[in-house]
Amino acid sequence: MRCLIIAAGRGSRLSHRFPLKPLAPLAGTPLIERIMALAAGQGVREFVIVGGYRRPQLQRFVRAAAARLQVTAAVIENAEWRRENGHSVLAARESLPGEFVLLMADHLFDGALLGVALRAELDPGQAALVVDFRIADHPHVDLDDVTKVQVRDGRIVDIGKRLASYNAFDTGVFRCPPALFAALEESMRRGDGSLSGGMRVLAARGDARALDSGGRFWIDVDDERAFALAEELFGGGRPRP
């Protein structure tokens, strides 16, 4: 199964650390190489990475990182990288003819969490998102920024940053069918170009599963506070949950 990594944005909140966020060194290793290594540790050998801001620089680094990890990786361009993240996913359509896993370039996690997505038994056309049900006093979550999820009977009912009613958090680890691309196009026609918008389209059809993270570690490295915390957690080796 191929792995799609969204890495098109600038990451302005961390630009003081490194001009291109996916290449920002965290405890000595750039973020995107950490993500690739985590996926490779779960058996993923083929990567599709969507770049935008400073794409040639990202491409040079990814080529070297892929050689170090003994995997293959292609960097494709999202010319509309300033727009919502669903446009980055859609840019990879021609490179992903079958099912794939989808990761964010700034979400770090316990590799076993990706294993949950890879091993899940899904019906044809179903998407799945690994969610964290620890919504009370989560040690690593920024409530103002995290994507929230409403889950009922193992299925996603709604998803988005502004949900008033929710019972889980989006960990940033997805398993997706090709049907996601048409769902994104439908969401964009309605004025929502986000990945969450595409997932809402699938959820309305009953085709969006929620997979329990089991409390495994994950963190969205989106600002200075999160970066410092992640560096502390990873600096000593394996992260603490």
C-alpha positions as CSV (number, residue, x, y, z in Angstrom):
1,M,0.0,0.0,0.0
2,R,1.3,3.4,-0.9
3,C,1.6,6.3,1.6
4,L,0.6,9.8,0.7
5,I,2.1,12.6,2.8
6,I,0.8,16.2,2.7
7,A,3.8,18.5,2.9
8,A,2.8,21.5,0.7
9,G,2.4,24.3,3.2
10,R,4.8,26.9,4.5
11,G,4.2,26.3,8.2
12,S,4.6,30.0,9.0
13,R,4.2,29.5,12.8
14,L,7.5,27.6,12.8
15,S,9.3,29.5,10.0
16,H,11.7,31.0,12.6
17,R,13.1,27.4,13.1
18,F,13.4,26.5,9.5
19,P,12.1,28.1,6.3
20,L,10.4,24.9,5.2
21,K,8.4,23.2,8.0
22,P,8.7,19.6,6.8
23,L,12.5,19.9,6.9
24,A,12.6,21.4,10.4
25,P,15.0,19.3,12.5
26,L,13.3,17.8,15.5
27,A,15.7,16.2,18.0
28,G,18.2,16.0,15.1
29,T,15.9,14.5,12.4
30,P,13.7,16.5,10.0
31,L,10.0,16.1,10.5
32,I,9.2,14.5,7.2
33,E,12.0,11.9,7.5
34,R,10.6,10.9,10.9
35,I,7.2,10.4,9.3
36,M,8.7,8.4,6.4
37,A,10.7,6.3,8.9
38,L,7.6,5.6,11.0
39,A,5.7,4.4,8.0
40,A,8.6,2.3,6.7
41,G,8.7,0.7,10.1
42,Q,5.2,-0.6,9.4
43,G,6.2,-2.0,6.1
44,V,5.3,0.9,3.7
45,R,7.8,1.0,0.8
46,E,6.3,3.5,-1.6
47,F,5.7,7.2,-0.8
48,V,3.9,10.0,-2.7
49,I,4.7,13.3,-1.2
50,V,2.8,16.5,-2.2
51,G,5.0,19.6,-2.1
52,G,4.2,23.2,-2.8
53,Y,6.1,25.9,-1.0
54,R,9.8,25.5,-1.9
55,R,9.1,22.2,-3.6
56,P,12.5,21.7,-5.3
57,Q,14.2,21.9,-1.9
58,L,11.7,19.4,-0.5
59,Q,12.3,17.1,-3.5
60,R,16.0,17.1,-3.0
61,F,15.7,16.2,0.6
62,V,13.1,13.5,0.1
63,R,15.3,11.8,-2.6
64,A,18.1,11.5,-0.1
65,A,15.9,10.4,2.8
66,A,14.3,7.7,0.6
67,A,17.8,6.3,-0.2
68,R,18.6,6.3,3.5
69,L,15.4,4.4,4.3
70,Q,15.6,2.1,1.3
71,V,12.2,3.1,0.0
72,T,10.9,4.8,-3.1
73,A,9.4,8.3,-3.0
74,A,8.0,10.7,-5.6
75,V,7.3,14.4,-4.9
76,I,4.5,15.9,-6.9
77,E,3.5,19.6,-7.0
78,N,0.4,21.2,-5.7
79,A,0.4,24.6,-7.4
80,E,-2.5,25.6,-5.2
81,W,-0.6,25.0,-1.9
82,R,-2.0,28.1,-0.3
83,R,-5.5,26.7,-0.4
84,E,-7.1,24.1,1.9
85,N,-5.4,20.7,2.4
86,G,-7.9,18.8,0.3
87,H,-6.3,20.4,-2.8
88,S,-3.0,18.7,-1.9
89,V,-4.7,15.3,-1.6
90,L,-6.5,15.8,-5.0
91,A,-3.1,16.7,-6.6
92,A,-1.9,13.2,-6.0
93,R,-4.9,11.5,-7.7
94,E,-3.0,10.2,-10.7
95,S,-0.3,8.7,-8.5
96,L,-2.7,6.7,-6.3
97,P,-4.8,4.4,-8.4
98,G,-5.6,2.1,-5.4
99,E,-6.1,2.3,-1.7
100,F,-3.5,4.3,0.2
101,V,-2.6,5.6,3.7
102,L,-2.6,9.3,4.2
103,L,-0.4,11.1,6.7
104,M,0.5,14.7,7.6
105,A,4.1,16.0,7.4
106,D,3.7,17.5,10.9
107,H,1.9,14.7,12.9
108,L,4.2,12.5,14.8
109,F,2.9,9.2,16.3
110,D,3.6,5.8,17.6
111,G,4.2,3.6,14.6
112,A,1.7,1.0,16.0
113,L,-1.0,3.7,15.5
114,L,-0.4,3.4,11.7
115,G,-0.5,-0.3,12.1
116,V,-4.1,0.0,13.4
117,A,-5.1,1.6,10.0
118,L,-3.1,-0.8,7.9
119,R,-4.6,-3.9,9.6
120,A,-8.2,-2.7,9.7
121,E,-10.8,-4.8,7.8
122,L,-12.7,-2.3,5.6
123,D,-15.5,-2.7,3.1
124,P,-14.7,-1.7,-0.5
125,G,-14.9,2.1,-0.8
126,Q,-14.6,2.8,2.9
127,A,-12.2,5.3,4.4
128,A,-10.9,5.1,7.9
129,L,-9.5,7.5,10.3
130,V,-7.6,6.6,13.5
131,V,-9.2,8.7,16.3
132,D,-8.3,9.4,19.9
133,F,-11.2,9.2,22.3
134,R,-9.3,10.9,25.1
135,I,-11.0,14.2,24.8
136,A,-10.7,15.3,28.5
137,D,-7.4,16.8,29.5
138,H,-5.4,15.4,26.6
139,P,-1.7,15.9,27.3
140,H,-0.7,17.0,23.8
141,V,-3.8,18.6,22.2
142,D,-4.5,22.2,21.4
143,L,-8.3,22.4,21.6
144,D,-8.4,25.6,19.5
145,D,-6.6,23.9,16.6
146,V,-7.3,20.1,16.7
147,T,-9.8,18.6,14.3
148,K,-12.7,17.1,16.2
149,V,-14.7,14.0,15.3
150,Q,-18.2,12.8,16.2
151,V,-18.3,9.0,16.2
152,R,-21.3,6.8,16.5
153,D,-21.2,3.0,16.5
154,G,-17.7,3.0,14.9
155,R,-18.6,5.4,12.1
156,I,-17.7,9.0,11.6
157,V,-20.8,11.2,11.8
158,D,-19.1,14.6,11.5
159,I,-15.6,16.0,11.5
160,G,-14.1,19.5,11.6
161,K,-12.2,22.0,13.8
162,R,-15.4,23.9,14.9
163,L,-17.6,21.0,16.0
164,A,-19.6,21.9,19.1
165,S,-20.4,18.2,19.8
166,Y,-17.6,15.6,19.5
167,N,-16.2,12.6,21.2
168,A,-12.8,12.0,19.6
169,F,-9.8,13.8,18.0
170,D,-8.4,13.3,14.5
171,T,-4.9,11.8,14.9
172,G,-3.9,12.6,11.2
173,V,-3.7,8.9,10.3
174,F,-6.0,7.9,7.5
175,R,-6.6,4.9,5.2
176,C,-8.3,6.0,2.0
177,P,-10.0,4.5,-1.1
178,P,-9.8,6.2,-4.5
179,A,-13.4,7.3,-3.8
180,L,-12.0,10.0,-1.6
181,F,-11.0,12.0,-4.6
182,A,-14.6,12.2,-6.0
183,A,-15.7,13.1,-2.4
184,L,-13.2,15.9,-2.3
185,E,-14.4,17.3,-5.6
186,E,-18.0,17.2,-4.3
187,S,-17.0,19.0,-1.1
188,M,-15.1,21.6,-3.2
189,R,-18.2,22.3,-5.3
190,R,-20.0,23.1,-2.0
191,G,-17.2,25.5,-1.1
192,D,-15.2,23.3,1.3
193,G,-11.7,22.4,0.0
194,S,-10.5,20.7,3.2
195,L,-9.8,17.0,3.7
196,S,-12.4,17.0,6.5
197,G,-14.9,18.1,3.9
198,G,-14.2,15.1,1.7
199,M,-14.5,12.9,4.8
200,R,-17.9,14.4,5.6
201,V,-19.1,13.5,2.1
202,L,-18.0,9.8,2.7
203,A,-19.5,9.9,6.2
204,A,-22.9,10.9,4.9
205,R,-22.8,7.7,2.8
206,G,-21.8,5.6,5.8
207,D,-18.3,5.1,4.2
208,A,-16.1,6.7,6.9
209,R,-15.0,4.4,9.7
210,A,-13.4,5.5,13.0
211,L,-10.6,3.3,14.3
212,D,-9.6,3.5,18.0
213,S,-6.0,4.6,18.6
214,G,-6.0,2.8,21.9
215,G,-4.4,5.7,23.6
216,R,-1.3,5.5,21.6
217,F,1.0,8.5,21.3
218,W,0.5,11.2,18.6
219,I,1.1,14.9,18.4
220,D,0.4,17.7,15.9
221,V,3.6,19.7,15.6
222,D,1.9,22.9,14.5
223,D,3.4,25.7,16.6
224,E,6.3,26.5,19.0
225,R,4.7,25.0,22.0
226,A,4.0,21.7,20.3
227,F,7.5,21.6,18.7
228,A,9.2,22.1,22.0
229,L,7.1,19.4,23.6
230,A,7.8,17.0,20.7
231,E,11.5,17.7,20.9
232,E,11.4,16.9,24.6
233,L,9.5,13.7,24.1
234,F,11.6,12.5,21.1
235,G,15.0,13.7,22.5
236,G,15.3,10.8,24.8
237,G,14.5,8.2,22.1
238,R,11.0,6.7,22.1
239,P,8.2,9.2,22.9
240,R,6.2,8.9,26.1
241,P,2.4,8.6,25.7
